């Protein structure tokens, strides 16, 4: 057969494609495991209602940081409480 170089023509790319294929499979598996690991860590952040802040909690934090004055704090606290 002429032009095929004793069977080594296109067949030389087979090894390169095999390395690329397995490299992509391994890279995909590592990416999947890393994504699963990170999503497992993040799942405990907002679990349950105990971590939710009420409007009064947020108001108290704003007052403590000095974002609002005492009279504004008292007025908003009265509005929230009743």
mmCIF file as gemmi writes it, N, C-alpha and C atoms, coordinates in Angstrom:
data_model
loop_
_atom_site.group_PDB
_atom_site.id
_atom_site.type_symbol
_atom_site.label_atom_id
_atom_site.label_alt_id
_atom_site.label_comp_id
_atom_site.label_asym_id
_atom_site.label_entity_id
_atom_site.label_seq_id
_atom_site.pdbx_PDB_ins_code
_atom_site.Cartn_x
_atom_site.Cartn_y
_atom_site.Cartn_z
_atom_site.occupancy
_atom_site.B_iso_or_equiv
_atom_site.pdbx_formal_charge
_atom_site.auth_seq_id
_atom_site.auth_asym_id
_atom_site.pdbx_PDB_model_num
ATOM 1 N N . UNK Axp A 1 ? 0.827 -1.17 0 1 0 ? 1 A 1
ATOM 2 C CA . UNK Axp A 1 ? 0 0 0 1 0 ? 1 A 1
ATOM 3 C C . UNK Axp A 1 ? 0.872 1.233 0 1 0 ? 1 A 1
ATOM 4 N N . UNK Axp A 2 ? 0.649 2.051 -0.939 1 0 ? 2 A 1
ATOM 5 C CA . UNK Axp A 2 ? 1.509 3.194 -1.096 1 0 ? 2 A 1
ATOM 6 C C . UNK Axp A 2 ? 0.975 4.383 -0.299 1 0 ? 2 A 1
ATOM 7 N N . UNK Axp A 3 ? 1.892 5.168 0.248 1 0 ? 3 A 1
ATOM 8 C CA . UNK Axp A 3 ? 1.527 6.388 0.921 1 0 ? 3 A 1
ATOM 9 C C . UNK Axp A 3 ? 1.2 6.216 2.405 1 0 ? 3 A 1
ATOM 10 N N . UNK Axp A 4 ? 1.225 5.019 2.943 1 0 ? 4 A 1
ATOM 11 C CA . UNK Axp A 4 ? 0.863 4.822 4.349 1 0 ? 4 A 1
ATOM 12 C C . UNK Axp A 4 ? 2.076 4.572 5.218 1 0 ? 4 A 1
ATOM 13 N N . UNK Axp A 5 ? 3.227 4.495 4.687 1 0 ? 5 A 1
ATOM 14 C CA . UNK Axp A 5 ? 4.461 4.343 5.439 1 0 ? 5 A 1
ATOM 15 C C . UNK Axp A 5 ? 4.504 3.091 6.289 1 0 ? 5 A 1
ATOM 16 N N . UNK Axp A 6 ? 4.204 1.973 5.695 1 0 ? 6 A 1
ATOM 17 C CA . UNK Axp A 6 ? 4.239 0.676 6.375 1 0 ? 6 A 1
ATOM 18 C C . UNK Axp A 6 ? 3.292 0.62 7.59 1 0 ? 6 A 1
ATOM 19 N N . UNK Axp A 7 ? 2.176 1.293 7.519 1 0 ? 7 A 1
ATOM 20 C CA . UNK Axp A 7 ? 1.186 1.222 8.59 1 0 ? 7 A 1
ATOM 21 C C . UNK Axp A 7 ? 1.434 2.175 9.742 1 0 ? 7 A 1
ATOM 22 N N . UNK Axp A 8 ? 2.383 3.067 9.63 1 0 ? 8 A 1
ATOM 23 C CA . UNK Axp A 8 ? 2.682 3.973 10.733 1 0 ? 8 A 1
ATOM 24 C C . UNK Axp A 8 ? 2.181 5.394 10.479 1 0 ? 8 A 1
ATOM 25 N N . UNK Axp A 9 ? 1.385 5.619 9.458 1 0 ? 9 A 1
ATOM 26 C CA . UNK Axp A 9 ? 0.924 6.958 9.114 1 0 ? 9 A 1
ATOM 27 C C . UNK Axp A 9 ? 0.024 7.559 10.183 1 0 ? 9 A 1
ATOM 28 N N . UNK Axp A 10 ? -1.261 7.347 10.054 1 0 ? 10 A 1
ATOM 29 C CA . UNK Axp A 10 ? -2.23 7.908 11.003 1 0 ? 10 A 1
ATOM 30 C C . UNK Axp A 10 ? -2.228 7.163 12.331 1 0 ? 10 A 1
ATOM 31 N N . UNK Axp A 11 ? -1.696 5.989 12.347 1 0 ? 11 A 1
ATOM 32 C CA . UNK Axp A 11 ? -1.703 5.193 13.563 1 0 ? 11 A 1
ATOM 33 C C . UNK Axp A 11 ? -0.801 5.797 14.644 1 0 ? 11 A 1
ATOM 34 N N . UNK Axp A 12 ? 0.124 6.627 14.291 1 0 ? 12 A 1
ATOM 35 C CA . UNK Axp A 12 ? 0.991 7.276 15.266 1 0 ? 12 A 1
ATOM 36 C C . UNK Axp A 12 ? 0.226 8.241 16.169 1 0 ? 12 A 1
ATOM 37 N N . UNK Axp A 13 ? -0.886 8.757 15.673 1 0 ? 13 A 1
ATOM 38 C CA . UNK Axp A 13 ? -1.707 9.652 16.479 1 0 ? 13 A 1
ATOM 39 C C . UNK Axp A 13 ? -2.541 8.907 17.517 1 0 ? 13 A 1
ATOM 40 N N . UNK Axp A 14 ? -2.675 7.622 17.375 1 0 ? 14 A 1
ATOM 41 C CA . UNK Axp A 14 ? -3.482 6.839 18.313 1 0 ? 14 A 1
ATOM 42 C C . UNK Axp A 14 ? -2.957 6.933 19.735 1 0 ? 14 A 1
ATOM 43 N N . UNK Axp A 15 ? -1.662 6.888 19.906 1 0 ? 15 A 1
ATOM 44 C CA . UNK Axp A 15 ? -1.075 6.994 21.243 1 0 ? 15 A 1
ATOM 45 C C . UNK Axp A 15 ? -1.303 8.366 21.856 1 0 ? 15 A 1
ATOM 46 N N . UNK Axp A 16 ? -1.21 9.401 21.044 1 0 ? 16 A 1
ATOM 47 C CA . UNK Axp A 16 ? -1.432 10.759 21.526 1 0 ? 16 A 1
ATOM 48 C C . UNK Axp A 16 ? -2.885 10.938 21.952 1 0 ? 16 A 1
ATOM 49 N N . UNK Axp A 17 ? -3.806 10.424 21.12 1 0 ? 17 A 1
ATOM 50 C CA . UNK Axp A 17 ? -5.221 10.539 21.467 1 0 ? 17 A 1
ATOM 51 C C . UNK Axp A 17 ? -5.564 9.722 22.708 1 0 ? 17 A 1
ATOM 52 N N . UNK Axp A 18 ? -4.913 8.597 22.898 1 0 ? 18 A 1
ATOM 53 C CA . UNK Axp A 18 ? -5.158 7.78 24.089 1 0 ? 18 A 1
ATOM 54 C C . UNK Axp A 18 ? -4.691 8.518 25.347 1 0 ? 18 A 1
ATOM 55 N N . UNK Axp A 19 ? -3.542 9.168 25.28 1 0 ? 19 A 1
ATOM 56 C CA . UNK Axp A 19 ? -3.041 9.938 26.423 1 0 ? 19 A 1
ATOM 57 C C . UNK Axp A 19 ? -3.978 11.113 26.715 1 0 ? 19 A 1
ATOM 58 N N . UNK Axp A 20 ? -4.41 11.819 25.665 1 0 ? 20 A 1
ATOM 59 C CA . UNK Axp A 20 ? -5.349 12.923 25.855 1 0 ? 20 A 1
ATOM 60 C C . UNK Axp A 20 ? -6.665 12.447 26.452 1 0 ? 20 A 1
ATOM 61 N N . UNK Axp A 21 ? -7.166 11.306 25.973 1 0 ? 21 A 1
ATOM 62 C CA . UNK Axp A 21 ? -8.422 10.767 26.483 1 0 ? 21 A 1
ATOM 63 C C . UNK Axp A 21 ? -8.323 10.454 27.97 1 0 ? 21 A 1
ATOM 64 N N . UNK Axp A 22 ? -7.302 9.724 28.38 1 0 ? 22 A 1
ATOM 65 C CA . UNK Axp A 22 ? -7.173 9.366 29.792 1 0 ? 22 A 1
ATOM 66 C C . UNK Axp A 22 ? -6.846 10.583 30.656 1 0 ? 22 A 1
ATOM 67 N N . UNK Axp A 23 ? -6.121 11.543 30.106 1 0 ? 23 A 1
ATOM 68 C CA . UNK Axp A 23 ? -5.867 12.772 30.845 1 0 ? 23 A 1
ATOM 69 C C . UNK Axp A 23 ? -7.154 13.527 31.124 1 0 ? 23 A 1
ATOM 70 N N . UNK Axp A 24 ? -8.043 13.59 30.132 1 0 ? 24 A 1
ATOM 71 C CA . UNK Axp A 24 ? -9.328 14.251 30.322 1 0 ? 24 A 1
ATOM 72 C C . UNK Axp A 24 ? -10.223 13.489 31.292 1 0 ? 24 A 1
ATOM 73 N N . UNK Axp A 25 ? -10.183 12.157 31.242 1 0 ? 25 A 1
ATOM 74 C CA . UNK Axp A 25 ? -10.976 11.361 32.183 1 0 ? 25 A 1
ATOM 75 C C . UNK Axp A 25 ? -10.506 11.615 33.614 1 0 ? 25 A 1
ATOM 76 N N . UNK Axp A 26 ? -9.204 11.615 33.833 1 0 ? 26 A 1
ATOM 77 C CA . UNK Axp A 26 ? -8.656 11.836 35.178 1 0 ? 26 A 1
ATOM 78 C C . UNK Axp A 26 ? -8.945 13.261 35.634 1 0 ? 26 A 1
ATOM 79 N N . UNK Axp A 27 ? -8.779 14.225 34.76 1 0 ? 27 A 1
ATOM 80 C CA . UNK Axp A 27 ? -9.059 15.62 35.094 1 0 ? 27 A 1
ATOM 81 C C . UNK Axp A 27 ? -10.532 15.817 35.451 1 0 ? 27 A 1
ATOM 82 N N . UNK Axp A 28 ? -11.41 15.184 34.704 1 0 ? 28 A 1
ATOM 83 C CA . UNK Axp A 28 ? -12.838 15.262 35 1 0 ? 28 A 1
ATOM 84 C C . UNK Axp A 28 ? -13.179 14.636 36.341 1 0 ? 28 A 1
ATOM 85 N N . UNK Axp A 29 ? -12.554 13.494 36.66 1 0 ? 29 A 1
ATOM 86 C CA . UNK Axp A 29 ? -12.805 12.844 37.944 1 0 ? 29 A 1
ATOM 87 C C . UNK Axp A 29 ? -12.322 13.72 39.094 1 0 ? 29 A 1
ATOM 88 N N . UNK Axp A 30 ? -11.16 14.343 38.948 1 0 ? 30 A 1
ATOM 89 C CA . UNK Axp A 30 ? -10.636 15.231 39.991 1 0 ? 30 A 1
ATOM 90 C C . UNK Axp A 30 ? -11.551 16.441 40.167 1 0 ? 30 A 1
ATOM 91 N N . UNK Axp A 31 ? -12.022 17.015 39.067 1 0 ? 31 A 1
ATOM 92 C CA . UNK Axp A 31 ? -12.917 18.169 39.145 1 0 ? 31 A 1
ATOM 93 C C . UNK Axp A 31 ? -14.231 17.787 39.823 1 0 ? 31 A 1
ATOM 94 N N . UNK Axp A 32 ? -14.767 16.618 39.51 1 0 ? 32 A 1
ATOM 95 C CA . UNK Axp A 32 ? -16.002 16.157 40.131 1 0 ? 32 A 1
ATOM 96 C C . UNK Axp A 32 ? -15.826 15.943 41.627 1 0 ? 32 A 1
ATOM 97 N N . UNK Axp A 33 ? -14.751 15.293 42.023 1 0 ? 33 A 1
ATOM 98 C CA . UNK Axp A 33 ? -14.493 15.069 43.447 1 0 ? 33 A 1
ATOM 99 C C . UNK Axp A 33 ? -14.3 16.381 44.192 1 0 ? 33 A 1
ATOM 100 N N . UNK Axp A 34 ? -13.596 17.306 43.584 1 0 ? 34 A 1
ATOM 101 C CA . UNK Axp A 34 ? -13.382 18.609 44.222 1 0 ? 34 A 1
ATOM 102 C C . UNK Axp A 34 ? -14.696 19.364 44.383 1 0 ? 34 A 1
ATOM 103 N N . UNK Axp A 35 ? -15.563 19.321 43.381 1 0 ? 35 A 1
ATOM 104 C CA . UNK Axp A 35 ? -16.857 19.976 43.443 1 0 ? 35 A 1
ATOM 105 C C . UNK Axp A 35 ? -17.722 19.349 44.538 1 0 ? 35 A 1
ATOM 106 N N . UNK Axp A 36 ? -17.72 18.015 44.622 1 0 ? 36 A 1
ATOM 107 C CA . UNK Axp A 36 ? -18.481 17.341 45.669 1 0 ? 36 A 1
ATOM 108 C C . UNK Axp A 36 ? -17.948 17.697 47.046 1 0 ? 36 A 1
ATOM 109 N N . UNK Axp A 37 ? -16.644 17.777 47.195 1 0 ? 37 A 1
ATOM 110 C CA . UNK Axp A 37 ? -16.025 18.122 48.474 1 0 ? 37 A 1
ATOM 111 C C . UNK Axp A 37 ? -16.421 19.531 48.907 1 0 ? 37 A 1
ATOM 112 N N . UNK Axp A 38 ? -16.359 20.48 47.98 1 0 ? 38 A 1
ATOM 113 C CA . UNK Axp A 38 ? -16.683 21.862 48.308 1 0 ? 38 A 1
ATOM 114 C C . UNK Axp A 38 ? -18.176 22.044 48.577 1 0 ? 38 A 1
ATOM 115 N N . UNK Axp A 39 ? -19.036 21.351 47.864 1 0 ? 39 A 1
ATOM 116 C CA . UNK Axp A 39 ? -20.47 21.486 48.107 1 0 ? 39 A 1
ATOM 117 C C . UNK Axp A 39 ? -20.842 20.854 49.439 1 0 ? 39 A 1
ATOM 118 N N . UNK Axp A 40 ? -20.117 19.858 49.88 1 0 ? 40 A 1
ATOM 119 C CA . UNK Axp A 40 ? -20.356 19.262 51.188 1 0 ? 40 A 1
ATOM 120 C C . UNK Axp A 40 ? -19.96 20.196 52.307 1 0 ? 40 A 1
ATOM 121 N N . UNK Axp A 41 ? -18.911 20.972 52.113 1 0 ? 41 A 1
ATOM 122 C CA . UNK Axp A 41 ? -18.482 21.942 53.125 1 0 ? 41 A 1
ATOM 123 C C . UNK Axp A 41 ? -19.46 23.091 53.246 1 0 ? 41 A 1
ATOM 124 N N . UNK Axp A 42 ? -20.025 23.531 52.13 1 0 ? 42 A 1
ATOM 125 C CA . UNK Axp A 42 ? -20.916 24.683 52.124 1 0 ? 42 A 1
ATOM 126 C C . UNK Axp A 42 ? -22.315 24.354 52.62 1 0 ? 42 A 1
ATOM 127 N N . UNK Axp A 43 ? -22.676 23.081 52.667 1 0 ? 43 A 1
ATOM 128 C CA . UNK Axp A 43 ? -24.055 22.738 53.001 1 0 ? 43 A 1
ATOM 129 C C . UNK Axp A 43 ? -24.403 23.044 54.444 1 0 ? 43 A 1
ATOM 130 N N . UNK Axp A 44 ? -23.448 23.136 55.342 1 0 ? 44 A 1
ATOM 131 C CA . UNK Axp A 44 ? -23.747 23.387 56.736 1 0 ? 44 A 1
ATOM 132 C C . UNK Axp A 44 ? -23.868 24.843 57.102 1 0 ? 44 A 1
ATOM 133 N N . UNK Axp A 45 ? -23.673 25.742 56.181 1 0 ? 45 A 1
ATOM 134 C CA . UNK Axp A 45 ? -23.67 27.168 56.499 1 0 ? 45 A 1
ATOM 135 C C . UNK Axp A 45 ? -25.045 27.694 56.882 1 0 ? 45 A 1
ATOM 136 N N . UNK Axp A 46 ? -26.076 27.376 56.116 1 0 ? 46 A 1
ATOM 137 C CA . UNK Axp A 46 ? -27.403 27.923 56.374 1 0 ? 46 A 1
ATOM 138 C C . UNK Axp A 46 ? -28.401 26.831 56.74 1 0 ? 46 A 1
ATOM 139 N N . UNK Axp A 47 ? -27.968 25.814 57.428 1 0 ? 47 A 1
ATOM 140 C CA . UNK Axp A 47 ? -28.897 24.759 57.778 1 0 ? 47 A 1
ATOM 141 C C . UNK Axp A 47 ? -29.663 25.141 59.028 1 0 ? 47 A 1
ATOM 142 N N . UNK Axp A 48 ? -30.979 25.033 58.956 1 0 ? 48 A 1
ATOM 143 C CA . UNK Axp A 48 ? -31.813 25.323 60.103 1 0 ? 48 A 1
ATOM 144 C C . UNK Axp A 48 ? -32.159 26.786 60.217 1 0 ? 48 A 1
ATOM 145 N N . UNK Axp A 49 ? -33.141 27.079 61.062 1 0 ? 49 A 1
ATOM 146 C CA . UNK Axp A 49 ? -33.583 28.45 61.248 1 0 ? 49 A 1
ATOM 147 C C . UNK Axp A 49 ? -32.788 29.184 62.309 1 0 ? 49 A 1
ATOM 148 N N . UNK Axp A 50 ? -31.938 28.481 63.057 1 0 ? 50 A 1
ATOM 149 C CA . UNK Axp A 50 ? -31.194 29.113 64.135 1 0 ? 50 A 1
ATOM 150 C C . UNK Axp A 50 ? -30.22 30.161 63.61 1 0 ? 50 A 1
ATOM 151 N N . UNK Axp A 51 ? -29.744 30.023 62.382 1 0 ? 51 A 1
ATOM 152 C CA . UNK Axp A 51 ? -28.782 30.978 61.844 1 0 ? 51 A 1
ATOM 153 C C . UNK Axp A 51 ? -29.457 32.178 61.19 1 0 ? 51 A 1
ATOM 154 N N . UNK Axp A 52 ? -30.776 32.172 61.059 1 0 ? 52 A 1
ATOM 155 C CA . UNK Axp A 52 ? -31.474 33.302 60.44 1 0 ? 52 A 1
ATOM 156 C C . UNK Axp A 52 ? -31.594 34.442 61.437 1 0 ? 52 A 1
ATOM 157 N N . UNK Axp A 53 ? -31.361 35.633 60.948 1 0 ? 53 A 1
ATOM 158 C CA . UNK Axp A 53 ? -31.436 36.823 61.796 1 0 ? 53 A 1
ATOM 159 C C . UNK Axp A 53 ? -32.803 37.466 61.639 1 0 ? 53 A 1
ATOM 160 N N . UNK Axp A 54 ? -33.326 37.939 62.736 1 0 ? 54 A 1
ATOM 161 C CA . UNK Axp A 54 ? -34.577 38.683 62.682 1 0 ? 54 A 1
ATOM 162 C C . UNK Axp A 54 ? -34.275 40.13 62.336 1 0 ? 54 A 1
ATOM 163 N N . UNK Axp A 55 ? -35.32 40.869 62.029 1 0 ? 55 A 1
ATOM 164 C CA . UNK Axp A 55 ? -35.152 42.292 61.719 1 0 ? 55 A 1
ATOM 165 C C . UNK Axp A 55 ? -34.609 43.039 62.928 1 0 ? 55 A 1
ATOM 166 N N . UNK Axp A 56 ? -35.037 42.63 64.118 1 0 ? 56 A 1
ATOM 167 C CA . UNK Axp A 56 ? -34.545 43.276 65.336 1 0 ? 56 A 1
ATOM 168 C C . UNK Axp A 56 ? -33.052 43.004 65.542 1 0 ? 56 A 1
ATOM 169 N N . UNK Axp A 57 ? -32.596 41.789 65.225 1 0 ? 57 A 1
ATOM 170 C CA . UNK Axp A 57 ? -31.166 41.466 65.315 1 0 ? 57 A 1
ATOM 171 C C . UNK Axp A 57 ? -30.35 42.358 64.383 1 0 ? 57 A 1
ATOM 172 N N . UNK Axp A 58 ? -30.831 42.519 63.171 1 0 ? 58 A 1
ATOM 173 C CA . UNK Axp A 58 ? -30.118 43.348 62.198 1 0 ? 58 A 1
ATOM 174 C C . UNK Axp A 58 ? -30.098 44.803 62.648 1 0 ? 58 A 1
ATOM 175 N N . UNK Axp A 59 ? -31.231 45.26 63.201 1 0 ? 59 A 1
ATOM 176 C CA . UNK Axp A 59 ? -31.296 46.628 63.704 1 0 ? 59 A 1
ATOM 177 C C . UNK Axp A 59 ? -30.295 46.839 64.84 1 0 ? 59 A 1
ATOM 178 N N . UNK Axp A 60 ? -30.205 45.879 65.747 1 0 ? 60 A 1
ATOM 179 C CA . UNK Axp A 60 ? -29.26 45.981 66.859 1 0 ? 60 A 1
ATOM 180 C C . UNK Axp A 60 ? -27.816 45.985 66.368 1 0 ? 60 A 1
ATOM 181 N N . UNK Axp A 61 ? -27.525 45.182 65.359 1 0 ? 61 A 1
ATOM 182 C CA . UNK Axp A 61 ? -26.176 45.167 64.792 1 0 ? 61 A 1
ATOM 183 C C . UNK Axp A 61 ? -25.835 46.505 64.138 1 0 ? 61 A 1
ATOM 184 N N . UNK Axp A 62 ? -26.785 47.082 63.434 1 0 ? 62 A 1
ATOM 185 C CA . UNK Axp A 62 ? -26.542 48.381 62.799 1 0 ? 62 A 1
ATOM 186 C C . UNK Axp A 62 ? -26.291 49.458 63.843 1 0 ? 62 A 1
ATOM 187 N N . UNK Axp A 63 ? -27.04 49.411 64.93 1 0 ? 63 A 1
ATOM 188 C CA . UNK Axp A 63 ? -26.844 50.385 66.003 1 0 ? 63 A 1
ATOM 189 C C . UNK Axp A 63 ? -25.489 50.18 66.67 1 0 ? 63 A 1
ATOM 190 N N . UNK Axp A 64 ? -25.118 48.938 66.884 1 0 ? 64 A 1
ATOM 191 C CA . UNK Axp A 64 ? -23.829 48.633 67.52 1 0 ? 64 A 1
ATOM 192 C C . UNK Axp A 64 ? -22.66 49.084 66.645 1 0 ? 64 A 1
ATOM 193 N N . UNK Axp A 65 ? -22.807 49.003 65.325 1 0 ? 65 A 1
ATOM 194 C CA . UNK Axp A 65 ? -21.726 49.434 64.423 1 0 ? 65 A 1
ATOM 195 C C . UNK Axp A 65 ? -21.713 50.946 64.232 1 0 ? 65 A 1
ATOM 196 N N . UNK Axp A 66 ? -22.727 51.624 64.735 1 0 ? 66 A 1
ATOM 197 C CA . UNK Axp A 66 ? -22.777 53.067 64.598 1 0 ? 66 A 1
ATOM 198 C C . UNK Axp A 66 ? -23.369 53.549 63.295 1 0 ? 66 A 1
ATOM 199 N N . UNK Axp A 67 ? -24.068 52.697 62.609 1 0 ? 67 A 1
ATOM 200 C CA . UNK Axp A 67 ? -24.664 53.088 61.328 1 0 ? 67 A 1
ATOM 201 C C . UNK Axp A 67 ? -25.896 53.959 61.526 1 0 ? 67 A 1
ATOM 202 N N . UNK Axp A 68 ? -26.576 53.797 62.659 1 0 ? 68 A 1
ATOM 203 C CA . UNK Axp A 68 ? -27.758 54.606 62.94 1 0 ? 68 A 1
ATOM 204 C C . UNK Axp A 68 ? -27.634 55.21 64.336 1 0 ? 68 A 1
ATOM 205 N N . UNK Axp A 69 ? -28.321 56.316 64.552 1 0 ? 69 A 1
ATOM 206 C CA . UNK Axp A 69 ? -28.299 57.014 65.844 1 0 ? 69 A 1
ATOM 207 C C . UNK Axp A 69 ? -29.3 56.379 66.8 1 0 ? 69 A 1
ATOM 208 N N . UNK Axp A 70 ? -29.193 56.771 68.074 1 0 ? 70 A 1
ATOM 209 C CA . UNK Axp A 70 ? -30.041 56.196 69.113 1 0 ? 70 A 1
ATOM 210 C C . UNK Axp A 70 ? -31.527 56.471 68.875 1 0 ? 70 A 1
ATOM 211 N N . UNK Axp A 71 ? -31.881 57.689 68.495 1 0 ? 71 A 1
ATOM 212 C CA . UNK Axp A 71 ? -33.295 57.995 68.285 1 0 ? 71 A 1
ATOM 213 C C . UNK Axp A 71 ? -33.886 57.198 67.126 1 0 ? 71 A 1
ATOM 214 N N . UNK Axp A 72 ? -33.106 57.026 66.06 1 0 ? 72 A 1
ATOM 215 C CA . UNK Axp A 72 ? -33.568 56.21 64.936 1 0 ? 72 A 1
ATOM 216 C C . UNK Axp A 72 ? -33.697 54.746 65.349 1 0 ? 72 A 1
ATOM 217 N N . UNK Axp A 73 ? -32.735 54.275 66.137 1 0 ? 73 A 1
ATOM 218 C CA . UNK Axp A 73 ? -32.793 52.904 66.644 1 0 ? 73 A 1
ATOM 219 C C . UNK Axp A 73 ? -34.053 52.688 67.485 1 0 ? 73 A 1
ATOM 220 N N . UNK Axp A 74 ? -34.323 53.592 68.424 1 0 ? 74 A 1
ATOM 221 C CA . UNK Axp A 74 ? -35.485 53.456 69.303 1 0 ? 74 A 1
ATOM 222 C C . UNK Axp A 74 ? -36.794 53.492 68.501 1 0 ? 74 A 1
ATOM 223 N N . UNK Axp A 75 ? -36.872 54.379 67.527 1 0 ? 75 A 1
ATOM 224 C CA . UNK Axp A 75 ? -38.079 54.491 66.703 1 0 ? 75 A 1
ATOM 225 C C . UNK Axp A 75 ? -38.318 53.212 65.91 1 0 ? 75 A 1
ATOM 226 N N . UNK Axp A 76 ? -37.271 52.696 65.282 1 0 ? 76 A 1
ATOM 227 C CA . UNK Axp A 76 ? -37.413 51.474 64.481 1 0 ? 76 A 1
ATOM 228 C C . UNK Axp A 76 ? -37.672 50.262 65.363 1 0 ? 76 A 1
ATOM 229 N N . UNK Axp A 77 ? -37.076 50.229 66.557 1 0 ? 77 A 1
ATOM 230 C CA . UNK Axp A 77 ? -37.303 49.109 67.47 1 0 ? 77 A 1
ATOM 231 C C . UNK Axp A 77 ? -38.772 49.073 67.907 1 0 ? 77 A 1
ATOM 232 N N . UNK Axp A 78 ? -39.334 50.245 68.211 1 0 ? 78 A 1
ATOM 233 C CA . UNK Axp A 78 ? -40.75 50.318 68.585 1 0 ? 78 A 1
ATOM 234 C C . UNK Axp A 78 ? -41.646 49.856 67.434 1 0 ? 78 A 1
ATOM 235 N N . UNK Axp A 79 ? -41.284 50.258 66.219 1 0 ? 79 A 1
ATOM 236 C CA . UNK Axp A 79 ? -42.061 49.825 65.045 1 0 ? 79 A 1
ATOM 237 C C . UNK Axp A 79 ? -42.022 48.315 64.895 1 0 ? 79 A 1
ATOM 238 N N . UNK Axp A 80 ? -40.849 47.725 65.103 1 0 ? 80 A 1
ATOM 239 C CA . UNK Axp A 80 ? -40.711 46.284 64.925 1 0 ? 80 A 1
ATOM 240 C C . UNK Axp A 80 ? -41.393 45.489 66.032 1 0 ? 80 A 1
ATOM 241 N N . UNK Axp A 81 ? -41.352 46.007 67.233 1 0 ? 81 A 1
ATOM 242 C CA . UNK Axp A 81 ? -41.917 45.261 68.352 1 0 ? 81 A 1
ATOM 243 C C . UNK Axp A 81 ? -43.433 45.386 68.432 1 0 ? 81 A 1
ATOM 244 N N . UNK Axp A 82 ? -43.987 46.391 67.83 1 0 ? 82 A 1
ATOM 245 C CA . UNK Axp A 82 ? -45.396 46.396 68.027 1 0 ? 82 A 1
ATOM 246 C C . UNK Axp A 82 ? -46.222 47.279 67.274 1 0 ? 82 A 1
